[in-house]
Amino acid sequence: MSIEHREHVGEVTTTPERFENPGISPHRPRLSDEDPRAAKRAERQTILIFTLSILATVGGIVGYFAFPIQAPSLGNVRMSTLTLGLGLGIGMLGIGVAAVHWAKSLMSDVERVEERHVQRSDDATRAAAVEILSTGAAESNIARRPLLKGALGTALALAPLSFLVPLIGNLGADWNVSKFRHTAWAPVNGKLRRLATDPSDRPIKPSDVTIGSVVHVMPQGLPDEPGYLEEKAKAVVLLIRLDPRDLNEPEDRKDWSYEGIVAYSKICTHVGCPVALYERQTHHLLCPCHQSTFDVANQAKVVFGPAKRALPQLPIALDEEGYLVAQSDFLEPVGPSFWERER
């Protein structure tokens, strides 16, 4: 024993050089260890949880095919995402919960102690370790519970399908990027497209847009056209009205706005996130994903962030009935420049 002096109070205390091993607490057998009926009940519960996992995985896959996202329906996209997500989440959760319940109620609960030793054991110790592992596998009773083993195997085999089925299903997707060369703002049969509020599809007059306001617009009539969601994803536009004196417009774009009203693509030129945060005092548009910032008063040029290109501007004008219309389609790529377009 060592002696330690505390001079400030004159105390003398003793500190042991090592503590005695307190040992292992007395083993407390579980109900399933003593009652075969309890063990059987725990096995059935584990199988039930594995079965729920299997059903959830199958349900997610069925939902993916029952609500094809290629169909022009926002409800299909929502339901497909919801069912696949729930199937994946509940399926994985079920496997985890069942494994924990199995380990706590059916697997070996006997405490074992192994003294610390050097990294490389001798051959006899290594053989003993193998024997212990074999004994543990035998005591888990998995060989004598074929139904439980089958439920585990089935759940584990089906679980990855929640990841693989959507991936494989998209292998046959339409990868023709040429369709992105143009948007729904192009004139239809020589008729210019009116700007309409999103989602009410109401055409807009200049009087509807006050200085400092932002209106989300799309081509009028687009919700009734084939491929609505796909076309809308390319054509969404922010309509903003500034004091005309604040606009810095080059000569070749002075006729692209109307009395201080400008229209810019809502799709960030960085990775395609929706740009929707407008700061009236600075005339800045902010992308919430990576904080790219665009100056609306200066052709929506980048003033901050990872974006390298200004937001494409939609040329607008007034039709004979006083509604705002697009003079033409965008004359530059919309969103990230993953493709090229002839001017």
Secondary structure, DSSP 8 states (H G I E B T S, - for coil): -EEEEETTTTEEEEE-SS------------HHHH-HHHHHHHHHHHHHHHHHHHHHHHHHHHHHHHS-TTSS-HHHHHHHHHHHHHHHHHHHHHHHHHHHHHHHHTS-----------SS--HHHHHHHHHHHHHHHHHTT-TT-HHHHHHHHHHHHHTTHHHHHHHHHGGGS---GGGGGS-TTS-BTTB--BEEETTT--B--GGG--TT-EEEEEETTGGGSTTHHHHHHHH-EEEEE--GGG----GGGTTSSBTTEEEEESB-TTT--B--EEETTTTEEE-TTT--EEEGGGTTEEEESS--S---B--EEE-TTS-EEESSS-SS--SS-SS----
